[in-house]
Amino acid sequence: MRRLGEVVRKHRLLLKPFFQDKDVAKIGRVSFTRMRSILDNNKLPLTDYQYKLLCDNFSYEGHEFNYVDFVEALKKYEESS
């Protein structure tokens, strides 16, 4: 999270709009593969282990990625970098 926060701050990335674009149901969640593609497309590649950790920490019922909680948590790391 610290590394992601540093990159997001340095490049002034706004990730939430990318997630919202892919969240067709507007429920604050996307699939894990969609989450990974959004991060990869924004030059935030993750190792398989880092990807698993994010999925474990921000999963909703084990099958979707809660991007609202992720973006909120990431803000703390953007500011402290």
Summary of the structure (lengths in Angstrom):
residues: 81
radius of gyration: 11.7
end to end distance: 10.6
largest distance: 33.2
contacts: 214
relative contact order: 0.24
helix: 63%
strand: 9%
